[in-house]
């Protein structure tokens, strides 16, 4: 709770990341992204979505191999969730058309 918030990103870095205007070369911004990677993956993905390719590359270049693997897993988990949600929304239609095979729409 409070301890995690106290160790979290600076308000300035968090605000700039949220606005897509952060310079990842700046220490407090890189620290914020690293914090998000460890403790708030959804906030990390939102920040990554708002930054350009050069900013993303600059940040990922400073990650250790284990951190990079964790980042990849966070991205992959989101990708799988989006795919699952898309399939779930189409399931009733797929079952009705016979495309769903033996699946039950419920």
C-alpha positions in Angstrom: 0.0 0.0 0.0 1.6 3.1 1.3 5.2 1.8 1.2 4.7 0.8 -2.5 3.3 4.3 -3.2 6.3 5.9 -1.4 8.7 3.9 -3.5 6.8 4.6 -6.7 7.6 7.0 -9.5 7.9 10.7 -9.0 4.7 12.6 -9.7 6.4 14.5 -12.5 7.6 11.4 -14.3 4.3 9.6 -13.9 2.4 12.7 -15.3 4.8 12.9 -18.3 4.5 9.2 -19.0 0.8 9.5 -18.9 0.9 12.4 -21.3 3.4 10.6 -23.6 5.8 13.5 -23.2 8.5 11.8 -21.0 12.2 11.6 -21.9 13.2 8.1 -21.0 16.9 9.1 -20.9 16.0 11.1 -17.7 16.7 9.0 -14.6 13.4 9.5 -12.8 11.5 8.5 -16.0 13.5 5.4 -16.5 13.0 4.6 -12.8 9.3 5.1 -13.2 9.2 2.7 -16.1 11.2 0.1 -14.2 8.9 0.5 -11.2 5.9 0.0 -13.5 7.5 -3.1 -15.0 7.9 -4.7 -11.6 4.7 -3.5 -9.8 2.2 -2.0 -12.3 2.4 -3.7 -15.7 -0.8 -2.1 -16.9 0.6 1.4 -16.2 3.8 0.3 -18.1 1.8 -0.8 -21.1 -0.1 2.5 -21.2 3.2 4.4 -21.0 4.7 2.3 -23.7 1.6 2.8 -25.9 2.2 6.6 -25.6 5.9 6.7 -26.5 7.5 6.6 -29.8 9.8 3.8 -31.1 13.0 5.7 -30.3 11.9 6.3 -26.7 10.9 2.6 -26.3 14.3 1.5 -27.8 16.2 3.8 -25.5 14.4 2.5 -22.4 14.6 -1.2 -23.4 18.3 -0.9 -24.1 19.0 -0.3 -20.5 17.1 -3.3 -19.3 18.9 -6.4 -17.9 18.1 -9.6 -19.8 15.7 -10.8 -17.1 13.9 -7.5 -17.1 13.6 -7.6 -20.9 12.2 -11.1 -20.6 9.7 -9.9 -18.1 8.7 -7.0 -20.3 8.2 -9.4 -23.2 5.9 -11.5 -21.0 3.9 -8.5 -19.9 3.4 -7.6 -23.6 2.5 -11.2 -24.6 0.0 -11.5 -21.7 -1.8 -8.4 -23.0 -1.7 -9.7 -26.5 -3.3 -13.0 -25.4 -5.9 -11.2 -23.3 -6.9 -9.1 -26.3 -7.1 -12.2 -28.5 -9.2 -14.1 -25.9 -11.6 -11.2 -25.5 -12.0 -11.0 -29.3 -12.7 -14.7 -29.6 -15.1 -14.6 -26.6 -17.1 -11.8 -28.3 -17.4 -13.8 -31.5 -18.2 -17.1 -29.8 -22.0 -16.9 -29.9 -21.8 -16.0 -33.6 -19.3 -18.8 -34.3 -21.5 -21.4 -32.5 -24.6 -20.3 -34.3 -22.9 -20.6 -37.7 -21.4 -24.0 -36.9 -17.9 -22.5 -37.0 -17.5 -23.1 -33.3 -17.8 -26.9 -33.7 -18.9 -28.5 -30.5 -18.4 -25.4 -28.3 -21.2 -24.1 -26.1 -21.8 -20.3 -26.4 -22.3 -20.1 -22.7 
